[in-house]
Amino acid sequence: MKQFKQKKNVYQPIKTLYKYTGFECPLCFEHMLPPFPRPLQRLITALKNNEKEFNREQESKYKLLAQHCAEEGTLAPPLVLLKPGISKNDQQVICRMHKVELVMKPLGKKKGYPTQIDFEAIDGRIKQFKQELVDIIEGKQDSLFLRNVLEVHKELGPVKARQATSIMNRFEETLPGYYGNRGSHYIMETLSEIFLKSNYLDKSKTVPLTPIEYIQQVLVPET
C-alpha cells in the first residue's frame, strides 16, 4: 500500500492589509500605505497622537461616568469612542500635502525638476510677472482658472459653489504643484502683500469671489 507522507504545517504570514497600516485622507478619502515621505509622516503621526489623546480624554470621562452610575446603582452606557473633528481648512491642508508629496513631487523629480527649491526666491519671481496677474484681474488677459471658477458660480450659484463637494471637485486645480505646501505659503504671502495689503484687490474686482478666494483659486494656480 502506498504510504503518504504527512505534510508539515508551515506557518504562512497573513498578507491581508488592515486599514490601520495605512492612512485615509479625511477630505478625498484616498487610502495610502506606508512608507510615507517625511513631511507627510510627521503630519500623520501628529494626527494619530491627537486621536490617542482625544481617546484618553474620553476614557477618563467615561470612568467618572461609570463610577457615578455604580454609586447610583444604574447601568453605565457602553463606551463609544468618537473621532476628533478636523476643520475643513485642516482637511484641505492634509489633502493638499499628500497629493503634493505622493504625486506631484515624484512627477517633478521624474521630469528633472530641481530637488532643492529656493523658497526665498519665490517672492522675486512672482513680482517679475506681477503685470500679467494685474492684467488678469483687470480682464485684459484670459485666465483658464478664472473662467472655470466663474462657470461653477454661474451654474451652481454662490452658496453651492462654496460647498465642500463643489470645492473638492476642483480642488486639484488650486494645488501649488512642485512647490508643495511650503511653497504655497510663500506664494500666498507674496500675493497677499502685493494685492491685499496694498488695498488693490477688493470685492469690486473679484465678484462673485471674495479677494481671498480669488487669490487662492485664480492667482495661486496662475503662478
C-alpha positions in Angstrom: 0.0 0.0 0.0 1.3 3.4 -1.0 2.2 5.5 2.0 1.5 9.2 2.1 3.9 11.5 3.9 2.2 13.8 6.3 2.9 17.4 5.3 4.3 19.6 7.9 2.3 22.6 9.0 4.2 25.6 7.7 3.4 29.0 9.1 2.4 31.5 6.4 2.1 35.1 7.4 -1.3 36.7 6.7 -0.9 39.1 3.9 -4.2 41.0 4.5 -3.6 44.7 4.7 -5.6 46.1 7.6 -6.8 49.7 7.3 -4.7 50.6 10.4 -1.5 50.1 8.5 -2.3 53.0 6.2 -3.9 56.4 6.3 -7.1 57.7 4.8 -7.4 61.3 3.7 -10.3 63.0 5.6 -11.2 65.0 2.6 -10.9 62.9 -0.6 -10.9 59.5 1.3 -7.9 58.2 -0.6 -6.3 55.3 1.2 -2.5 55.4 1.3 0.0 52.8 2.5 3.5 53.4 4.1 6.3 54.2 3.7 5.4 57.9 3.6 7.6 60.9 2.8 8.9 62.6 5.9 6.6 65.7 5.9 3.6 63.5 5.4 4.7 61.0 8.0 5.1 63.9 10.5 1.6 65.1 9.8 0.1 61.6 10.1 1.9 61.0 13.3 0.6 64.3 14.8 -3.0 63.4 13.7 -2.7 59.9 15.3 -1.2 61.4 18.5 -4.1 63.8 18.7 -6.6 61.0 18.3 -4.9 59.0 21.1 -5.0 62.0 23.4 -8.7 62.5 22.5 -9.4 58.9 23.2 -7.7 59.1 26.6 -9.8 62.1 27.5 -13.0 60.2 26.5 -11.9 57.2 28.5 -11.2 59.4 31.5 -14.6 61.0 31.4 -16.2 57.6 30.9 -14.6 56.2 34.1 -16.1 59.1 36.0 -19.5 58.4 34.4 -19.2 54.6 35.2 -18.2 55.4 38.8 -21.2 57.7 39.2 -23.6 55.1 37.7 -22.2 52.5 40.0 -22.8 54.7 43.0 -26.4 55.4 41.8 -27.0 51.7 41.1 -27.6 52.3 37.4 -26.1 50.7 34.4 -23.5 52.7 32.6 -23.9 53.1 28.8 -21.3 51.4 26.6 -18.2 53.4 25.8 -18.2 54.6 22.2 -15.1 56.4 21.2 -15.7 59.3 18.9 -13.1 60.5 16.4 -11.7 64.0 16.9 -13.1 66.5 14.4 -10.9 68.1 11.7 -11.8 71.5 10.4 -12.4 71.9 6.6 -9.3 74.1 6.4 -7.1 71.4 8.0 -8.7 68.7 5.8 -7.7 70.7 2.7 -4.1 71.1 4.1 -3.9 67.3 4.7 -5.3 66.5 1.2 -3.0 69.0 -0.5 0.0 67.6 1.3 -0.5 64.0 0.3 -1.2 64.9 -3.3 2.0 67.1 -3.4 4.2 64.6 -1.6 3.0 61.4 -3.3 2.1 62.6 -6.8 3.5 66.0 -7.8 6.9 65.8 -6.2 7.7 62.4 -7.7 6.4 63.6 -11.0 8.6 66.7 -10.8 11.7 64.6 -10.0 10.9 62.3 -12.9 10.8 65.4 -15.2 14.2 66.6 -13.9 13.0 69.5 -11.8 15.5 70.6 -9.1 15.1 68.8 -5.7 16.1 71.8 -3.7 13.8 74.9 -4.1 14.9 78.4 -3.1 11.7 79.5 -1.4 13.1 82.9 -0.7 13.3 83.5 -4.4 9.6 82.9 -5.0 8.8 86.5 -3.9 11.1 87.9 -6.6 9.9 85.5 -9.2 6.2 86.4 -8.7 6.9 90.2 -8.7 8.6 89.8 -12.1 5.3 88.9 -13.7 3.1 91.0 -11.5 1.8 92.9 -14.5 0.5 89.6 -16.0 -1.5 89.0 -12.9 -2.8 92.6 -12.9 -3.9 92.1 -16.5 -5.9 89.0 -15.4 -7.5 90.9 -12.6 -8.4 93.8 -14.9 -9.8 91.5 -17.5 -7.1 92.3 -20.1 -5.7 88.7 -20.1 -7.6 85.4 -20.2 -7.3 83.0 -17.3 -8.5 79.4 -17.6 -8.7 79.2 -13.8 -10.9 82.3 -13.6 -13.2 81.0 -16.3 -13.6 77.7 -14.5 -14.5 79.4 -11.2 -16.9 81.8 -12.8 -18.6 78.9 -14.7 -19.1 77.0 -11.4 -20.6 80.0 -9.7 -22.9 80.7 -12.7 -24.0 77.1 -12.8 -24.4 76.4 -9.1 -24.8 79.8 -7.6 -22.5 81.3 -4.9 -23.8 79.2 -2.0 -23.5 75.8 -3.6 -20.2 76.8 -5.3 -18.7 77.2 -1.8 -19.9 73.9 -0.5 -17.3 71.2 0.3 -18.4 68.9 -2.5 -18.0 71.6 -5.1 -14.7 72.8 -3.8 -13.4 69.2 -3.7 -14.3 68.7 -7.4 -12.0 71.4 -8.5 -9.5 71.1 -5.6 -6.6 69.8 -7.6 -6.7 72.9 -9.8 -5.6 75.1 -6.9 -2.7 72.9 -5.8 0.7 74.6 -5.6 2.3 71.9 -7.7 6.0 71.2 -7.3 6.4 74.0 -4.7 4.4 72.0 -2.2 2.7 73.3 0.9 5.7 75.4 2.0 5.8 77.0 -1.4 2.1 77.6 -1.3 2.6 79.5 1.9 5.2 81.8 0.3 3.1 82.3 -2.8 0.0 83.2 -0.7 2.1 85.5 1.4 3.6 87.3 -1.6 0.3 87.7 -3.4 -1.4 89.0 -0.3 1.4 91.5 0.2 1.1 92.7 -3.4 -2.7 92.7 -3.8 -4.4 92.7 -0.4 -2.3 94.8 1.9 -2.0 97.4 -0.8 -5.8 97.5 -1.0 -5.6 97.0 -4.7 -7.6 93.8 -4.8 -11.1 94.5 -3.5 -14.6 92.9 -3.8 -15.4 95.0 -6.9 -12.6 93.4 -8.8 -13.2 89.8 -7.6 -17.0 89.4 -7.5 -18.5 86.8 -7.2 -15.4 85.7 -5.3 -14.0 87.3 -2.2 -10.5 88.7 -2.6 -9.0 85.8 -0.6 -10.9 83.2 -2.7 -9.7 85.0 -5.9 -6.1 84.7 -4.7 -6.5 81.0 -3.7 -8.5 79.9 -6.8 -7.1 82.1 -9.5 -3.8 83.8 -8.8 -2.1 80.9 -6.9 -2.6 78.4 -9.7 -1.6 81.1 -12.2 1.8 81.4 -10.6 
